[in-house]
Amino acid sequence: MSKRAISAKISMEIYEQLALAAERSDRSMSWIVEQALENYLALDEATHGAVVTGLAELAAHNLVPHAEIRAWATGIPGDTP
């Protein structure tokens, strides 16, 4: 896989945490940043997909009435309506 360098400004606090994580894991800071970006991008893609799906459901008027949701939620242990 080809690689490309990027540049980003981060706070000293994050830099120090990153350096410590790299030392503890015996990995490079670049490796940790790449893993963090992969995780963030996967979460962002999943979130975007859920929003697109939700908007399509809304457009199709495929909705659940509020009263039905409340009835379902009251069955959840620890719920206090």
mmCIF file of the N, C-alpha and C atoms, coordinates in Angstrom:
data_MODEL
# 
_entry.id   MODEL 
# 
loop_
_atom_site.group_PDB 
_atom_site.id 
_atom_site.type_symbol 
_atom_site.label_atom_id 
_atom_site.label_alt_id 
_atom_site.label_comp_id 
_atom_site.label_asym_id 
_atom_site.label_entity_id 
_atom_site.label_seq_id 
_atom_site.pdbx_PDB_ins_code 
_atom_site.Cartn_x 
_atom_site.Cartn_y 
_atom_site.Cartn_z 
_atom_site.occupancy 
_atom_site.B_iso_or_equiv 
_atom_site.pdbx_formal_charge 
_atom_site.auth_seq_id 
_atom_site.auth_comp_id 
_atom_site.auth_asym_id 
_atom_site.auth_atom_id 
_atom_site.pdbx_PDB_model_num 
ATOM 1   N N  . MET A 1 1  ? 0.853   -1.174 0.000  1.00 0.00 ? 1  MET A N  1 
ATOM 2   C CA . MET A 1 1  ? 0.000   0.000  0.000  1.00 0.00 ? 1  MET A CA 1 
ATOM 3   C C  . MET A 1 1  ? 0.900   1.239  0.000  1.00 0.00 ? 1  MET A C  1 
ATOM 4   N N  . SER A 1 2  ? 0.576   2.166  -0.851 1.00 0.00 ? 2  SER A N  1 
ATOM 5   C CA . SER A 1 2  ? 1.366   3.393  -0.859 1.00 0.00 ? 2  SER A CA 1 
ATOM 6   C C  . SER A 1 2  ? 0.916   4.287  0.281  1.00 0.00 ? 2  SER A C  1 
ATOM 7   N N  . LYS A 1 3  ? 1.804   5.122  0.709  1.00 0.00 ? 3  LYS A N  1 
ATOM 8   C CA . LYS A 1 3  ? 1.526   6.011  1.841  1.00 0.00 ? 3  LYS A CA 1 
ATOM 9   C C  . LYS A 1 3  ? 1.743   7.450  1.399  1.00 0.00 ? 3  LYS A C  1 
ATOM 10  N N  . ARG A 1 4  ? 1.100   8.346  2.103  1.00 0.00 ? 4  ARG A N  1 
ATOM 11  C CA . ARG A 1 4  ? 1.249   9.777  1.841  1.00 0.00 ? 4  ARG A CA 1 
ATOM 12  C C  . ARG A 1 4  ? 1.330   10.488 3.185  1.00 0.00 ? 4  ARG A C  1 
ATOM 13  N N  . ALA A 1 5  ? 2.251   11.386 3.324  1.00 0.00 ? 5  ALA A N  1 
ATOM 14  C CA . ALA A 1 5  ? 2.417   12.141 4.563  1.00 0.00 ? 5  ALA A CA 1 
ATOM 15  C C  . ALA A 1 5  ? 1.427   13.292 4.609  1.00 0.00 ? 5  ALA A C  1 
ATOM 16  N N  . ILE A 1 6  ? 0.932   13.568 5.815  1.00 0.00 ? 6  ILE A N  1 
ATOM 17  C CA . ILE A 1 6  ? 0.088   14.738 6.035  1.00 0.00 ? 6  ILE A CA 1 
ATOM 18  C C  . ILE A 1 6  ? 0.656   15.496 7.228  1.00 0.00 ? 6  ILE A C  1 
ATOM 19  N N  . SER A 1 7  ? 0.158   16.681 7.422  1.00 0.00 ? 7  SER A N  1 
ATOM 20  C CA . SER A 1 7  ? 0.599   17.497 8.547  1.00 0.00 ? 7  SER A CA 1 
ATOM 21  C C  . SER A 1 7  ? -0.634  17.977 9.303  1.00 0.00 ? 7  SER A C  1 
ATOM 22  N N  . ALA A 1 8  ? -0.531  17.969 10.626 1.00 0.00 ? 8  ALA A N  1 
ATOM 23  C CA . ALA A 1 8  ? -1.644  18.452 11.444 1.00 0.00 ? 8  ALA A CA 1 
ATOM 24  C C  . ALA A 1 8  ? -1.082  19.088 12.702 1.00 0.00 ? 8  ALA A C  1 
ATOM 25  N N  . LYS A 1 9  ? -1.697  20.171 13.118 1.00 0.00 ? 9  LYS A N  1 
ATOM 26  C CA . LYS A 1 9  ? -1.303  20.803 14.374 1.00 0.00 ? 9  LYS A CA 1 
ATOM 27  C C  . LYS A 1 9  ? -2.172  20.226 15.479 1.00 0.00 ? 9  LYS A C  1 
ATOM 28  N N  . ILE A 1 10 ? -1.521  19.761 16.557 1.00 0.00 ? 10 ILE A N  1 
ATOM 29  C CA . ILE A 1 10 ? -2.236  19.206 17.700 1.00 0.00 ? 10 ILE A CA 1 
ATOM 30  C C  . ILE A 1 10 ? -1.713  19.869 18.963 1.00 0.00 ? 10 ILE A C  1 
ATOM 31  N N  . SER A 1 11 ? -2.517  19.824 20.007 1.00 0.00 ? 11 SER A N  1 
ATOM 32  C CA . SER A 1 11 ? -2.094  20.436 21.270 1.00 0.00 ? 11 SER A CA 1 
ATOM 33  C C  . SER A 1 11 ? -0.926  19.648 21.866 1.00 0.00 ? 11 SER A C  1 
ATOM 34  N N  . MET A 1 12 ? -0.173  20.292 22.721 1.00 0.00 ? 12 MET A N  1 
ATOM 35  C CA . MET A 1 12 ? 0.932   19.620 23.401 1.00 0.00 ? 12 MET A CA 1 
ATOM 36  C C  . MET A 1 12 ? 0.406   18.471 24.249 1.00 0.00 ? 12 MET A C  1 
ATOM 37  N N  . GLU A 1 13 ? -0.761  18.644 24.846 1.00 0.00 ? 13 GLU A N  1 
ATOM 38  C CA . GLU A 1 13 ? -1.337  17.585 25.675 1.00 0.00 ? 13 GLU A CA 1 
ATOM 39  C C  . GLU A 1 13 ? -1.584  16.320 24.848 1.00 0.00 ? 13 GLU A C  1 
ATOM 40  N N  . ILE A 1 14 ? -2.168  16.479 23.665 1.00 0.00 ? 14 ILE A N  1 
ATOM 41  C CA . ILE A 1 14 ? -2.419  15.327 22.800 1.00 0.00 ? 14 ILE A CA 1 
ATOM 42  C C  . ILE A 1 14 ? -1.094  14.743 22.323 1.00 0.00 ? 14 ILE A C  1 
ATOM 43  N N  . TYR A 1 15 ? -0.142  15.591 21.979 1.00 0.00 ? 15 TYR A N  1 
ATOM 44  C CA . TYR A 1 15 ? 1.169   15.115 21.540 1.00 0.00 ? 15 TYR A CA 1 
ATOM 45  C C  . TYR A 1 15 ? 1.818   14.256 22.624 1.00 0.00 ? 15 TYR A C  1 
ATOM 46  N N  . GLU A 1 16 ? 1.767   14.733 23.856 1.00 0.00 ? 16 GLU A N  1 
ATOM 47  C CA . GLU A 1 16 ? 2.386   13.990 24.960 1.00 0.00 ? 16 GLU A CA 1 
ATOM 48  C C  . GLU A 1 16 ? 1.666   12.665 25.199 1.00 0.00 ? 16 GLU A C  1 
ATOM 49  N N  . GLN A 1 17 ? 0.340   12.667 25.100 1.00 0.00 ? 17 GLN A N  1 
ATOM 50  C CA . GLN A 1 17 ? -0.418  11.421 25.246 1.00 0.00 ? 17 GLN A CA 1 
ATOM 51  C C  . GLN A 1 17 ? -0.078  10.450 24.121 1.00 0.00 ? 17 GLN A C  1 
ATOM 52  N N  . LEU A 1 18 ? 0.072   10.976 22.919 1.00 0.00 ? 18 LEU A N  1 
ATOM 53  C CA . LEU A 1 18 ? 0.429   10.166 21.765 1.00 0.00 ? 18 LEU A CA 1 
ATOM 54  C C  . LEU A 1 18 ? 1.813   9.557  21.940 1.00 0.00 ? 18 LEU A C  1 
ATOM 55  N N  . ALA A 1 19 ? 2.752   10.367 22.372 1.00 0.00 ? 19 ALA A N  1 
ATOM 56  C CA . ALA A 1 19 ? 4.123   9.878  22.592 1.00 0.00 ? 19 ALA A CA 1 
ATOM 57  C C  . ALA A 1 19 ? 4.134   8.783  23.655 1.00 0.00 ? 19 ALA A C  1 
ATOM 58  N N  . LEU A 1 20 ? 3.374   8.966  24.727 1.00 0.00 ? 20 LEU A N  1 
ATOM 59  C CA . LEU A 1 20 ? 3.301   7.971  25.786 1.00 0.00 ? 20 LEU A CA 1 
ATOM 60  C C  . LEU A 1 20 ? 2.668   6.675  25.280 1.00 0.00 ? 20 LEU A C  1 
ATOM 61  N N  . ALA A 1 21 ? 1.584   6.801  24.517 1.00 0.00 ? 21 ALA A N  1 
ATOM 62  C CA . ALA A 1 21 ? 0.922   5.618  23.948 1.00 0.00 ? 21 ALA A CA 1 
ATOM 63  C C  . ALA A 1 21 ? 1.872   4.869  23.017 1.00 0.00 ? 21 ALA A C  1 
ATOM 64  N N  . ALA A 1 22 ? 2.645   5.591  22.234 1.00 0.00 ? 22 ALA A N  1 
ATOM 65  C CA . ALA A 1 22 ? 3.598   4.969  21.322 1.00 0.00 ? 22 ALA A CA 1 
ATOM 66  C C  . ALA A 1 22 ? 4.664   4.215  22.104 1.00 0.00 ? 22 ALA A C  1 
ATOM 67  N N  . GLU A 1 23 ? 5.137   4.821  23.159 1.00 0.00 ? 23 GLU A N  1 
ATOM 68  C CA . GLU A 1 23 ? 6.169   4.186  23.984 1.00 0.00 ? 23 GLU A CA 1 
ATOM 69  C C  . GLU A 1 23 ? 5.616   2.924  24.653 1.00 0.00 ? 23 GLU A C  1 
ATOM 70  N N  . ARG A 1 24 ? 4.420   3.033  25.225 1.00 0.00 ? 24 ARG A N  1 
ATOM 71  C CA . ARG A 1 24 ? 3.808   1.888  25.918 1.00 0.00 ? 24 ARG A CA 1 
ATOM 72  C C  . ARG A 1 24 ? 3.539   0.723  24.980 1.00 0.00 ? 24 ARG A C  1 
ATOM 73  N N  . SER A 1 25 ? 3.132   1.022  23.767 1.00 0.00 ? 25 SER A N  1 
ATOM 74  C CA . SER A 1 25 ? 2.741   -0.031 22.829 1.00 0.00 ? 25 SER A CA 1 
ATOM 75  C C  . SER A 1 25 ? 3.873   -0.478 21.916 1.00 0.00 ? 25 SER A C  1 
ATOM 76  N N  . ASP A 1 26 ? 5.011   0.187  22.037 1.00 0.00 ? 26 ASP A N  1 
ATOM 77  C CA . ASP A 1 26 ? 6.158   -0.101 21.166 1.00 0.00 ? 26 ASP A CA 1 
ATOM 78  C C  . ASP A 1 26 ? 5.770   0.037  19.690 1.00 0.00 ? 26 ASP A C  1 
ATOM 79  N N  . ARG A 1 27 ? 4.985   1.080  19.414 1.00 0.00 ? 27 ARG A N  1 
ATOM 80  C CA . ARG A 1 27 ? 4.571   1.422  18.049 1.00 0.00 ? 27 ARG A CA 1 
ATOM 81  C C  . ARG A 1 27 ? 4.995   2.850  17.774 1.00 0.00 ? 27 ARG A C  1 
ATOM 82  N N  . SER A 1 28 ? 5.022   3.203  16.514 1.00 0.00 ? 28 SER A N  1 
ATOM 83  C CA . SER A 1 28 ? 5.359   4.584  16.170 1.00 0.00 ? 28 SER A CA 1 
ATOM 84  C C  . SER A 1 28 ? 4.132   5.477  16.361 1.00 0.00 ? 28 SER A C  1 
ATOM 85  N N  . MET A 1 29 ? 4.394   6.760  16.535 1.00 0.00 ? 29 MET A N  1 
ATOM 86  C CA . MET A 1 29 ? 3.280   7.703  16.627 1.00 0.00 ? 29 MET A CA 1 
ATOM 87  C C  . MET A 1 29 ? 2.494   7.706  15.325 1.00 0.00 ? 29 MET A C  1 
ATOM 88  N N  . SER A 1 30 ? 3.171   7.564  14.208 1.00 0.00 ? 30 SER A N  1 
ATOM 89  C CA . SER A 1 30 ? 2.481   7.522  12.912 1.00 0.00 ? 30 SER A CA 1 
ATOM 90  C C  . SER A 1 30 ? 1.504   6.357  12.841 1.00 0.00 ? 30 SER A C  1 
ATOM 91  N N  . TRP A 1 31 ? 1.917   5.188  13.347 1.00 0.00 ? 31 TRP A N  1 
ATOM 92  C CA . TRP A 1 31 ? 1.049   4.019  13.330 1.00 0.00 ? 31 TRP A CA 1 
ATOM 93  C C  . TRP A 1 31 ? -0.196  4.283  14.164 1.00 0.00 ? 31 TRP A C  1 
ATOM 94  N N  . ILE A 1 32 ? -0.020  4.864  15.357 1.00 0.00 ? 32 ILE A N  1 
ATOM 95  C CA . ILE A 1 32 ? -1.153  5.144  16.232 1.00 0.00 ? 32 ILE A CA 1 
ATOM 96  C C  . ILE A 1 32 ? -2.096  6.158  15.587 1.00 0.00 ? 32 ILE A C  1 
ATOM 97  N N  . VAL A 1 33 ? -1.551  7.198  14.981 1.00 0.00 ? 33 VAL A N  1 
ATOM 98  C CA . VAL A 1 33 ? -2.391  8.201  14.312 1.00 0.00 ? 33 VAL A CA 1 
ATOM 99  C C  . VAL A 1 33 ? -3.154  7.559  13.162 1.00 0.00 ? 33 VAL A C  1 
ATOM 100 N N  . GLU A 1 34 ? -2.502  6.703  12.398 1.00 0.00 ? 34 GLU A N  1 
ATOM 101 C CA . GLU A 1 34 ? -3.182  6.044  11.282 1.00 0.00 ? 34 GLU A CA 1 
ATOM 102 C C  . GLU A 1 34 ? -4.322  5.157  11.792 1.00 0.00 ? 34 GLU A C  1 
ATOM 103 N N  . GLN A 1 35 ? -4.092  4.410  12.868 1.00 0.00 ? 35 GLN A N  1 
ATOM 104 C CA . GLN A 1 35 ? -5.143  3.574  13.445 1.00 0.00 ? 35 GLN A CA 1 
ATOM 105 C C  . GLN A 1 35 ? -6.308  4.432  13.949 1.00 0.00 ? 35 GLN A C  1 
ATOM 106 N N  . ALA A 1 36 ? -5.977  5.532  14.607 1.00 0.00 ? 36 ALA A N  1 
ATOM 107 C CA . ALA A 1 36 ? -7.019  6.433  15.119 1.00 0.00 ? 36 ALA A CA 1 
ATOM 108 C C  . ALA A 1 36 ? -7.850  7.003  13.971 1.00 0.00 ? 36 ALA A C  1 
ATOM 109 N N  . LEU A 1 37 ? -7.192  7.386  12.893 1.00 0.00 ? 37 LEU A N  1 
ATOM 110 C CA . LEU A 1 37 ? -7.923  7.925  11.740 1.00 0.00 ? 37 LEU A CA 1 
ATOM 111 C C  . LEU A 1 37 ? -8.797  6.855  11.092 1.00 0.00 ? 37 LEU A C  1 
ATOM 112 N N  . GLU A 1 38 ? -8.275  5.636  10.976 1.00 0.00 ? 38 GLU A N  1 
ATOM 113 C CA . GLU A 1 38 ? -9.087  4.546  10.421 1.00 0.00 ? 38 GLU A CA 1 
ATOM 114 C C  . GLU A 1 38 ? -10.338 4.327  11.266 1.00 0.00 ? 38 GLU A C  1 
ATOM 115 N N  . ASN A 1 39 ? -10.175 4.314  12.594 1.00 0.00 ? 39 ASN A N  1 
ATOM 116 C CA . ASN A 1 39 ? -11.326 4.124  13.483 1.00 0.00 ? 39 ASN A CA 1 
ATOM 117 C C  . ASN A 1 39 ? -12.314 5.271  13.359 1.00 0.00 ? 39 ASN A C  1 
ATOM 118 N N  . TYR A 1 40 ? -11.809 6.501  13.327 1.00 0.00 ? 40 TYR A N  1 
ATOM 119 C CA . TYR A 1 40 ? -12.685 7.666  13.199 1.00 0.00 ? 40 TYR A CA 1 
ATOM 120 C C  . TYR A 1 40 ? -13.446 7.622  11.875 1.00 0.00 ? 40 TYR A C  1 
ATOM 121 N N  . LEU A 1 41 ? -12.752 7.312  10.796 1.00 0.00 ? 41 LEU A N  1 
ATOM 122 C CA . LEU A 1 41 ? -13.389 7.299  9.482  1.00 0.00 ? 41 LEU A CA 1 
ATOM 123 C C  . LEU A 1 41 ? -14.427 6.188  9.368  1.00 0.00 ? 41 LEU A C  1 
ATOM 124 N N  . ALA A 1 42 ? -14.181 5.031  9.991  1.00 0.00 ? 42 ALA A N  1 
ATOM 125 C CA . ALA A 1 42 ? -15.170 3.957  9.994  1.00 0.00 ? 42 ALA A CA 1 
ATOM 126 C C  . ALA A 1 42 ? -16.413 4.395  10.768 1.00 0.00 ? 42 ALA A C  1 
ATOM 127 N N  . LEU A 1 43 ? -16.223 5.037  11.906 1.00 0.00 ? 43 LEU A N  1 
ATOM 128 C CA . LEU A 1 43 ? -17.355 5.534  12.692 1.00 0.00 ? 43 LEU A CA 1 
ATOM 129 C C  . LEU A 1 43 ? -18.113 6.614  11.924 1.00 0.00 ? 43 LEU A C  1 
ATOM 130 N N  . ASP A 1 44 ? -17.371 7.510  11.272 1.00 0.00 ? 44 ASP A N  1 
ATOM 131 C CA . ASP A 1 44 ? -18.005 8.574  10.493 1.00 0.00 ? 44 ASP A CA 1 
ATOM 132 C C  . ASP A 1 44 ? -18.830 7.987  9.352  1.00 0.00 ? 44 ASP A C  1 
ATOM 133 N N  . GLU A 1 45 ? -18.310 6.967  8.694  1.00 0.00 ? 45 GLU A N  1 
ATOM 134 C CA . GLU A 1 45 ? -19.037 6.321  7.589  1.00 0.00 ? 45 GLU A CA 1 
ATOM 135 C C  . GLU A 1 45 ? -20.307 5.660  8.107  1.00 0.00 ? 45 GLU A C  1 
ATOM 136 N N  . ALA A 1 46 ? -20.215 4.972  9.247  1.00 0.00 ? 46 ALA A N  1 
ATOM 137 C CA . ALA A 1 46 ? -21.381 4.318  9.825  1.00 0.00 ? 46 ALA A CA 1 
ATOM 138 C C  . ALA A 1 46 ? -22.426 5.355  10.241 1.00 0.00 ? 46 ALA A C  1 
ATOM 139 N N  . THR A 1 47 ? -21.985 6.444  10.839 1.00 0.00 ? 47 THR A N  1 
ATOM 140 C CA . THR A 1 47 ? -22.899 7.505  11.260 1.00 0.00 ? 47 THR A CA 1 
ATOM 141 C C  . THR A 1 47 ? -23.594 8.113  10.046 1.00 0.00 ? 47 THR A C  1 
ATOM 142 N N  . HIS A 1 48 ? -22.823 8.402  9.013  1.00 0.00 ? 48 HIS A N  1 
ATOM 143 C CA . HIS A 1 48 ? -23.400 8.968  7.786  1.00 0.00 ? 48 HIS A CA 1 
ATOM 144 C C  . HIS A 1 48 ? -24.426 8.011  7.191  1.00 0.00 ? 48 HIS A C  1 
ATOM 145 N N  . GLY A 1 49 ? -24.099 6.725  7.153  1.00 0.00 ? 49 GLY A N  1 
ATOM 146 C CA . GLY A 1 49 ? -25.033 5.732  6.627  1.00 0.00 ? 49 GLY A CA 1 
ATOM 147 C C  . GLY A 1 49 ? -26.331 5.686  7.418  1.00 0.00 ? 49 GLY A C  1 
ATOM 148 N N  . ALA A 1 50 ? -26.219 5.782  8.744  1.00 0.00 ? 50 ALA A N  1 
ATOM 149 C CA . ALA A 1 50 ? -27.418 5.772  9.591  1.00 0.00 ? 50 ALA A CA 1 
ATOM 150 C C  . ALA A 1 50 ? -28.270 7.010  9.347  1.00 0.00 ? 50 ALA A C  1 
ATOM 151 N N  . VAL A 1 51 ? -27.633 8.150  9.165  1.00 0.00 ? 51 VAL A N  1 
ATOM 152 C CA . VAL A 1 51 ? -28.378 9.383  8.892  1.00 0.00 ? 51 VAL A CA 1 
ATOM 153 C C  . VAL A 1 51 ? -29.081 9.285  7.542  1.00 0.00 ? 51 VAL A C  1 
ATOM 154 N N  . VAL A 1 52 ? -28.384 8.809  6.525  1.00 0.00 ? 52 VAL A N  1 
ATOM 155 C CA . VAL A 1 52 ? -28.989 8.667  5.193  1.00 0.00 ? 52 VAL A CA 1 
ATOM 156 C C  . VAL A 1 52 ? -30.167 7.707  5.255  1.00 0.00 ? 52 VAL A C  1 
ATOM 157 N N  . THR A 1 53 ? -30.003 6.596  5.971  1.00 0.00 ? 53 THR A N  1 
ATOM 158 C CA . THR A 1 53 ? -31.090 5.629  6.122  1.00 0.00 ? 53 THR A CA 1 
ATOM 159 C C  . THR A 1 53 ? -32.268 6.261  6.849  1.00 0.00 ? 53 THR A C  1 
ATOM 160 N N  . GLY A 1 54 ? -31.990 6.991  7.918  1.00 0.00 ? 54 GLY A N  1 
ATOM 161 C CA . GLY A 1 54 ? -33.052 7.656  8.671  1.00 0.00 ? 54 GLY A CA 1 
ATOM 162 C C  . GLY A 1 54 ? -33.807 8.671  7.838  1.00 0.00 ? 54 GLY A C  1 
ATOM 163 N N  . LEU A 1 55 ? -33.081 9.434  7.044  1.00 0.00 ? 55 LEU A N  1 
ATOM 164 C CA . LEU A 1 55 ? -33.731 10.422 6.184  1.00 0.00 ? 55 LEU A CA 1 
ATOM 165 C C  . LEU A 1 55 ? -34.587 9.749  5.117  1.00 0.00 ? 55 LEU A C  1 
ATOM 166 N N  . ALA A 1 56 ? -34.128 8.615  4.602  1.00 0.00 ? 56 ALA A N  1 
ATOM 167 C CA . ALA A 1 56 ? -34.917 7.878  3.615  1.00 0.00 ? 56 ALA A CA 1 
ATOM 168 C C  . ALA A 1 56 ? -36.183 7.328  4.258  1.00 0.00 ? 56 ALA A C  1 
ATOM 169 N N  . GLU A 1 57 ? -36.061 6.838  5.502  1.00 0.00 ? 57 GLU A N  1 
ATOM 170 C CA . GLU A 1 57 ? -37.239 6.343  6.221  1.00 0.00 ? 57 GLU A CA 1 
ATOM 171 C C  . GLU A 1 57 ? -38.232 7.484  6.457  1.00 0.00 ? 57 GLU A C  1 
ATOM 172 N N  . LEU A 1 58 ? -37.718 8.640  6.815  1.00 0.00 ? 58 LEU A N  1 
ATOM 173 C CA . LEU A 1 58 ? -38.569 9.812  7.034  1.00 0.00 ? 58 LEU A CA 1 
ATOM 174 C C  . LEU A 1 58 ? -39.283 10.205 5.741  1.00 0.00 ? 58 LEU A C  1 
ATOM 175 N N  . ALA A 1 59 ? -38.546 10.249 4.643  1.00 0.00 ? 59 ALA A N  1 
ATOM 176 C CA . ALA A 1 59 ? -39.132 10.625 3.354  1.00 0.00 ? 59 ALA A CA 1 
ATOM 177 C C  . ALA A 1 59 ? -40.207 9.630  2.929  1.00 0.00 ? 59 ALA A C  1 
ATOM 178 N N  . ALA A 1 60 ? -40.032 8.356  3.304  1.00 0.00 ? 60 ALA A N  1 
ATOM 179 C CA . ALA A 1 60 ? -41.002 7.317  2.945  1.00 0.00 ? 60 ALA A CA 1 
ATOM 180 C C  . ALA A 1 60 ? -42.148 7.241  3.956  1.00 0.00 ? 60 ALA A C  1 
ATOM 181 N N  . HIS A 1 61 ? -42.126 8.153  4.943  1.00 0.00 ? 61 HIS A N  1 
ATOM 182 C CA . HIS A 1 61 ? -43.143 8.187  6.000  1.00 0.00 ? 61 HIS A CA 1 
ATOM 183 C C  . HIS A 1 61 ? -43.211 6.860  6.756  1.00 0.00 ? 61 HIS A C  1 
ATOM 184 N N  . ASN A 1 62 ? -42.061 6.198  6.861  1.00 0.00 ? 62 ASN A N  1 
ATOM 185 C CA . ASN A 1 62 ? -41.966 4.939  7.592  1.00 0.00 ? 62 ASN A CA 1 
ATOM 186 C C  . ASN A 1 62 ? -41.535 5.268  9.021  1.00 0.00 ? 62 ASN A C  1 
ATOM 187 N N  . LEU A 1 63 ? -42.491 5.758  9.808  1.00 0.00 ? 63 LEU A N  1 
ATOM 188 C CA . LEU A 1 63 ? -42.210 6.273  11.141 1.00 0.00 ? 63 LEU A CA 1 
ATOM 189 C C  . LEU A 1 63 ? -42.910 5.450  12.206 1.00 0.00 ? 63 LEU A C  1 
ATOM 190 N N  . VAL A 1 64 ? -42.408 5.531  13.431 1.00 0.00 ? 64 VAL A N  1 
ATOM 191 C CA . VAL A 1 64 ? -43.039 4.882  14.574 1.00 0.00 ? 64 VAL A CA 1 
ATOM 192 C C  . VAL A 1 64 ? -43.635 5.990  15.442 1.00 0.00 ? 64 VAL A C  1 
ATOM 193 N N  . PRO A 1 65 ? -44.913 5.902  15.775 1.00 0.00 ? 65 PRO A N  1 
ATOM 194 C CA . PRO A 1 65 ? -45.536 6.938  16.587 1.00 0.00 ? 65 PRO A CA 1 
ATOM 195 C C  . PRO A 1 65 ? -44.867 7.087  17.956 1.00 0.00 ? 65 PRO A C  1 
ATOM 196 N N  . HIS A 1 66 ? -44.847 8.315  18.450 1.00 0.00 ? 66 HIS A N  1 
ATOM 197 C CA . HIS A 1 66 ? -44.206 8.620  19.726 1.00 0.00 ? 66 HIS A CA 1 
ATOM 198 C C  . HIS A 1 66 ? -44.774 7.766  20.863 1.00 0.00 ? 66 HIS A C  1 
ATOM 199 N N  . ALA A 1 67 ? -46.070 7.602  20.900 1.00 0.00 ? 67 ALA A N  1 
ATOM 200 C CA . ALA A 1 67 ? -46.699 6.814  21.960 1.00 0.00 ? 67 ALA A CA 1 
ATOM 201 C C  . ALA A 1 67 ? -46.199 5.370  21.950 1.00 0.00 ? 67 ALA A C  1 
ATOM 202 N N  . GLU A 1 68 ? -45.971 4.834  20.781 1.00 0.00 ? 68 GLU A N  1 
ATOM 203 C CA . GLU A 1 68 ? -45.464 3.468  20.657 1.00 0.00 ? 68 GLU A CA 1 
ATOM 204 C C  . GLU A 1 68 ? -44.030 3.372  21.198 1.00 0.00 ? 68 GLU A C  1 
ATOM 205 N N  . ILE A 1 69 ? -43.237 4.378  20.919 1.00 0.00 ? 69 ILE A N  1 
ATOM 206 C CA . ILE A 1 69 ? -41.863 4.411  21.433 1.00 0.00 ? 69 ILE A CA 1 
ATOM 207 C C  . ILE A 1 69 ? -41.874 4.519  22.954 1.00 0.00 ? 69 ILE A C  1 
ATOM 208 N N  . ARG A 1 70 ? -42.713 5.386  23.497 1.00 0.00 ? 70 ARG A N  1 
ATOM 209 C CA . ARG A 1 70 ? -42.809 5.530  24.972 1.00 0.00 ? 70 ARG A CA 1 
ATOM 210 C C  . ARG A 1 70 ? -43.233 4.219  25.618 1.00 0.00 ? 70 ARG A C  1 
ATOM 211 N N  . ALA A 1 71 ? -44.199 3.535  25.014 1.00 0.00 ? 71 ALA A N  1 
ATOM 212 C CA . ALA A 1 71 ? -44.649 2.257  25.558 1.00 0.00 ? 71 ALA A CA 1 
ATOM 213 C C  . ALA A 1 71 ? -43.506 1.242  25.556 1.00 0.00 ? 71 ALA A C  1 
ATOM 214 N N  . TRP A 1 72 ? -42.740 1.230  24.492 1.00 0.00 ? 72 TRP A N  1 
ATOM 215 C CA . TRP A 1 72 ? -41.595 0.317  24.411 1.00 0.00 ? 72 TRP A CA 1 
ATOM 216 C C  . TRP A 1 72 ? -40.539 0.688  25.461 1.00 0.00 ? 72 TRP A C  1 
ATOM 217 N N  . ALA A 1 73 ? -40.261 1.999  25.591 1.00 0.00 ? 73 ALA A N  1 
ATOM 218 C CA . ALA A 1 73 ? -39.220 2.464  26.509 1.00 0.00 ? 73 ALA A CA 1 
ATOM 219 C C  . ALA A 1 73 ? -39.557 2.191  27.962 1.00 0.00 ? 73 ALA A C  1 
ATOM 220 N N  . THR A 1 74 ? -40.830 2.209  28.315 1.00 0.00 ? 74 THR A N  1 
ATOM 221 C CA . THR A 1 74 ? -41.202 1.968  29.709 1.00 0.00 ? 74 THR A CA 1 
ATOM 222 C C  . THR A 1 74 ? -40.898 0.529  30.130 1.00 0.00 ? 74 THR A C  1 
ATOM 223 N N  . GLY A 1 75 ? -40.710 -0.343 29.183 1.00 0.00 ? 75 GLY A N  1 
ATOM 224 C CA . GLY A 1 75 ? -40.352 -1.724 29.490 1.00 0.00 ? 75 GLY A CA 1 
ATOM 225 C C  . GLY A 1 75 ? -38.871 -1.930 29.718 1.00 0.00 ? 75 GLY A C  1 
ATOM 226 N N  . ILE A 1 76 ? -38.065 -0.907 29.516 1.00 0.00 ? 76 ILE A N  1 
ATOM 227 C CA . ILE A 1 76 ? -36.623 -1.025 29.715 1.00 0.00 ? 76 ILE A CA 1 
ATOM 228 C C  . ILE A 1 76 ? -36.313 -0.908 31.204 1.00 0.00 ? 76 ILE A C  1 
ATOM 229 N N  . PRO A 1 77 ? -35.614 -1.875 31.785 1.00 0.00 ? 77 PRO A N  1 
ATOM 230 C CA . PRO A 1 77 ? -35.283 -1.797 33.213 1.00 0.00 ? 77 PRO A CA 1 
ATOM 231 C C  . PRO A 1 77 ? -34.528 -0.513 33.540 1.00 0.00 ? 77 PRO A C  1 
ATOM 232 N N  . GLY A 1 78 ? -34.925 0.113  34.623 1.00 0.00 ? 78 GLY A N  1 
ATOM 233 C CA . GLY A 1 78 ? -34.279 1.345  35.049 1.00 0.00 ? 78 GLY A CA 1 
ATOM 234 C C  . GLY A 1 78 ? -34.849 2.581  34.411 1.00 0.00 ? 78 GLY A C  1 
ATOM 235 N N  . ASP A 1 79 ? -35.775 2.434  33.482 1.00 0.00 ? 79 ASP A N  1 
ATOM 236 C CA . ASP A 1 79 ? -36.380 3.587  32.811 1.00 0.00 ? 79 ASP A CA 1 
ATOM 237 C C  . ASP A 1 79 ? -37.376 4.261  33.748 1.00 0.00 ? 79 ASP A C  1 
ATOM 238 N N  . THR A 1 80 ? -37.328 5.573  33.779 1.00 0.00 ? 80 THR A N  1 
ATOM 239 C CA . THR A 1 80 ? -38.281 6.332  34.575 1.00 0.00 ? 80 THR A CA 1 
ATOM 240 C C  . THR A 1 80 ? -38.936 7.381  33.686 1.00 0.00 ? 80 THR A C  1 
ATOM 241 N N  . PRO A 1 81 ? -40.125 7.038  33.129 1.00 0.00 ? 81 PRO A N  1 
ATOM 242 C CA . PRO A 1 81 ? -40.779 7.990  32.208 1.00 0.00 ? 81 PRO A CA 1 
ATOM 243 C C  . PRO A 1 81 ? -41.246 9.252  32.889 1.00 0.00 ? 81 PRO A C  1 
# 
